[in-house]
Amino acid sequence: MRWELSAEQADFRSVLADWLTEVCAPETLRSWLDAGDHGAFEERFTADGWFGVGSPEDLGGEGGGLVELALAAEELGRRGAPSSAWLGSMLALPALARDAEAAKTLLADGMTTVLAVPSGAVPNGRHALAGDGGLRGAISTVLAATRARRFVVPVEDGTLQLVEAGQDAVRVHGRELTDRTRTVGDVEFDGVHGTTIPGDAAEVLEQAALRAAVLVSADALGVMERMLDETVEYAGQRRQFGVPIGSFQAVKHAAAEMLVKVESARSIVYLAAASVEAGLDDAPLHAAAAKAQVCGAASVAADTALTLHGAIGYTWEHDLQIFYKRAKLDAQLFGSVAEWNERLAARLELLPGTSQG
């Protein structure tokens, strides 16, 4: 099945793509990454009105839904944009939606509010902190922790708390990633008190997990598209035996397989986004399929692109290394391909008339 975007959605993607082409050009991106400065992009992204796209208008957003967020993630991935703060905030938004003022504050000025869960695991309550006498404990590898101004923290009593960063009782230790376009950090809480967010924490975390699956797979789709473009361009320029390597049958087949992965991934991602947004019964299946299949395909495509580029693909000077590393991180971000395949299998009826989940 081929998923078709509406005219408005297609226009939105086109306008964002043009904006990113201007703002996040390869040389500009490299200057940010070399300086370790993601703030320059984040500030421009917010100032130009993109931060609130895909979020409800009654919460101060620009309207739209998860499909629009997926389109944004796809284009951000295609440019390798430093988008950890945006993604972390979009995962925290379902929790903040229970507190309209907190959500409006986030969307109005891009105040980065991130979900305090390990970025290498499917979001759940297994890493909840003890809450007696204030929150105590540590949560490792939180996405965008070093950029956060607030944290949404799962607590052992089944609640969520909104905690201000920058307090003495909240310590953040940044970690270096091979993928320099994203940031993570370990967060320690030492008796800090937050504000309880109304609602069922388990329900909020499950919704965050589905959103993470959709948005990370959309990012992987954009990365895969970029690696295909880079590979086709290089194959048309690099010559061996007096002809472009793109004329070789093996190279054509490899590029064609990448194209098939891209086109199939596109429909999977958009369908999953629409399904999760609508709250369909099969939404968990669609989200799991997107995270497992698209991120897995992007990881394989990264290896193919590296092989077809030959020695230059391994060098720091070529942009392929930026997207290769991003694709590999997407395959692990908020749950590995294997974990999401397990979630998918647990919900499928493997035999007629039986249920596994």
N, C-alpha and C positions, 0 to 999 in steps of 0.2 A: 504494500500500500504506500502511496506517495502522499505525504501530508502537504496541503496547500495553505499558505499564509493568506490572511485577508490583505486587501490593498493597503489598509492602514498599518498593519504589521510590517509589510514589505517596505513601505515608505519609512517607517521608523528605523528599520535595520539599515536602510540605505543612508539615511541622514546621520545615524550614529557612526556608520562606517566612514563617511566622509569626514566627520569631526575627528575621529581617531587617526585617520590618515594625516591630517594636519597636525594634531596635537602630539601624537605618539609615533612620530617618524622613527625609523630604526636608529638614526644617530642620536636622537633625543633620548630614546629609550636606553641606549647604551650609556649615555651620560648619567642618567638616573641610577642605573644599576651599578656603575663604577663608583658612584658617590654613596651608594647605599641609601639614597633619598627617594622614598616613595611618596613623601608628602607633597611634592610639586605636582604630581599627577592627581592625587586625591583631592587637593584643593581646587584644581581646575575642573575636575569632574563634577564636584559639588557646585562650584560657582556658576558653571554653565548649565545647571539644571538637570543633570543626568542622574543624580543620586536618588531622586524620588520617583523615577520612572518605574512602572510596574507595581507601585504601591497605592493603596486606596486613597482617594481624594479626601475622605473624611478624616484621615489620619495625617493629612498634610502632604500626601504624595501627589504624583502627576497622573495617577490613574493607570489602568491596565492591570495585568496580572502576571502569573508565573510564565506564560508564554513570552511576554515582553521581557521579563527578567532573563529567560533562557536566551532570547535573541541578543540581549546585552552581553551575557556571559560568553556567547559564541564569538561576538565581535571583539570583546576584550581578550579572549584567548587567541584569536587570530593575530592580534597585534602584540601579544605578550605583555599586555598592560599590567602594571602593579595594582592588582584588584583585590588583595586580601581583605582590606578594611571594608570594602563594599560587600564582598561575599559574606564575611563574618556578620555584618550588620543585617543583611537580608535573611540570614538564618536565625538571627535573634528576633526579627520583626514579629513572627507569630506570637512570641511571648509578650512583646511590648504592645501588641494590639489589644491585650487585656487591660492596658494602662494607656489610655488615649493620649494623655499629656506627654508621657515618656516617648511614645511613638512619634508624636508631632515634633518634639525636640530633636529626635534623631533625624527625621526626614527634612526638617527645616534648614538645619545647618550642617548636615553630614556628620553629626556627633557620632563617632564610631562606638557602637555598642555591640560587643561580640558575645557569642555563646561560649561559655567557659567549659568546653569539653575537649578531649584530646582529638586533634585533627587527623590522627591516624586510625581512628575507630569510628564505627557507626554511632552517631549521637544517641545516647541513652543515659539512664540514671545510675549506671554502675560506678561512676566516678564521683558520685554525690559527696558533698562535704558534711562533716558533723556541724550541727548548728547550735548546740548548747553553749550559751555564753559567748556567742559570736561565731562566725564561720572560721573553721580551722582546717588546714590541710593544703595540699598542693595538687595542681592539675597540670600535666605536662603537655607540651606541644600544642598550645591553644593558638588557633589561626588568628593572626593580626593582633596578638596580645600586646606587642610593643606599640601598636598604634591606637589601642583602645582607650577610651575615656570612661567607659562603663562596662561592666560584665554582667551577663545574666548567668547566675550560678545555680546549678541543681543542688538541693539540700536533701539529706537523708530522710527527713520527715515527709518527703513527697511534694515539697513546694519548690518554687524558684524565688531567688532573691536578686534584686537589682543593686549592684555594688559600684560605688564610685571608685575609679582608679585614682592613683596619685596620693593615696593615704599611706601613712607609715606602716599600717597593718596590711597593706597590699604591695607585694614585691613581684616585679616582673623581670625575668632573666631571658633575654633574647637568645635564640639559637640560629646558627648559620645553616642555610640550606644550599644544596647544590643548585637548585632552582632559585635564582636570585630575584625572580619576579614575584615571589611570595615570601611572607614572613610568618614565623611562629615564635612562641616564647612559653616558658614555664611560669606559672602564676602561683604564688604562695599567699595564703590568707592566714593571718595570725590574730584571731579574735575580732575580726571586723564585723560590723553590723550593717546590714543592708535593708532595703525595703521589700517586703513580700509582694510578689506579683500574683494577682488572683488567677485561679484556674488550676487544672490538673497538670502537674509537671510531666507525667508520663505521656499524656496526649500531646502536649507542646513539643516534647522531645521527638516523638514519632513524626510529627509534622515537619520538624526541623530536619530529620533524617531523610524524609522524602524530598524535601526541597534541596538538600545537599546533593542527593543522588542526581536530581534533574540539572542543577546548575553546574556541578562539576562535570557531568557528561556533556553539557552544552559547551563548557570551556574546552573540553577535550576535542569536541567536534571542530571548533574554531582552530585549535592548534593543528589538527589533522589536515584541515583545508590549507593552512599556511604551509605545512611541510610538503603537501602535494604541489602547491604552486612553486615553491622553492626548487623542488626536485625536477619538475617539468622544465622550468627555466634553465636550470643547470644542465640538464640532459640535452637541451638544444644548443648550448654554448660549448660544452666540453667535447673535444674531438679526439678520436683515436682512429688510426689507419686511414686518416684523411676524411673522415665523415663524423657527424655528430653522434654521440653514443645513444641518443634518443632514437636513432634509426635501427638499433640492434633489437632483435626480437625479444630477448630476455628482459631488456630494459622496458620495452613497451608493455610486456605482460605484467611486470612488477608495478609500473605506474597505473595500469588499468585496474589491478587489484586494489590499489590505494583509492582510486576513484570510486570503485564499488563500495568500499568501506565508508567513504565519506557520504555518498548518496543514501545508503541504507541507514547510516547513523542519524542523518538529518530528520528522517521521518520518525525514528524511534524517540529522539529527544523531544520533538515538538508534540508528539502524541502523549508522551509521559508528562510533559508540562501541563497540557490541557486537562489530562486525566486527574492529576493531583490538584490542580486548581478547582476542578469541578467536584472533587471529593468522591469520585466514582469508587465502586466496590473493588475494582481491579487496579486502582491507583498504585497500591504497594507493589503489584506485579509489574506494572509498566515502569515504575521508578527503578525497581531492582534490575529489570532488563536493560534499561538505559545505562545505569552505572556500570553493570558488569560487561555488557556487550560493547558499548561505545568506548569506554575507557580502555578495555582490553584491546579493541581494534586500534585505538590511537597509539597504544604502546607498541604493538606490532608494526604499525605504519612508521613509527619513529625509527625502528631498527631498519626497515626497508629503505627509508630516506637516507639514513646514514650510510648504508651499504652502497646505494646508487651515487652518492656524492664522492665516495672514495676517500682518499686521505684528507682532502680539504674539509670534509664534514667533521673531522675530529679537531679542527683547529679553533682557537678562541676567536679568530678574526671573522669567521663565517657565522652568520646569524642562525644557522640550523641548530647550533648547540643550545641556543636559548629555548627553542621550541621542543627540542628533544627532551631536555630536562623537565620542561613543564608537562609534557605528555606522561613522562614516567612518574611524576608526582601525582598527577590526576588519577593514575591507576591505583594509588594508595590513599588518596585524600578522602577522609570520612568513610573509611572502609575499603578493603582491598577488593579486587575483582572476585576473588574466591569467596569472601564474606557475603558479597551481594548475590553471588550465584547460590549460596546456601540459603539466603533469605528467599530467593526466588523458588528454589526447590521445595522449601518448607511450606509454601503456600499453594503449590500446584497439586492437583489431584492426579497422582501417578497411575492410578487404576480407576476405571469407571465406578462411580458410586462411593469412592473413598475420599477422605480429606486428610491432608498431611499437616495442616496448620490451623 
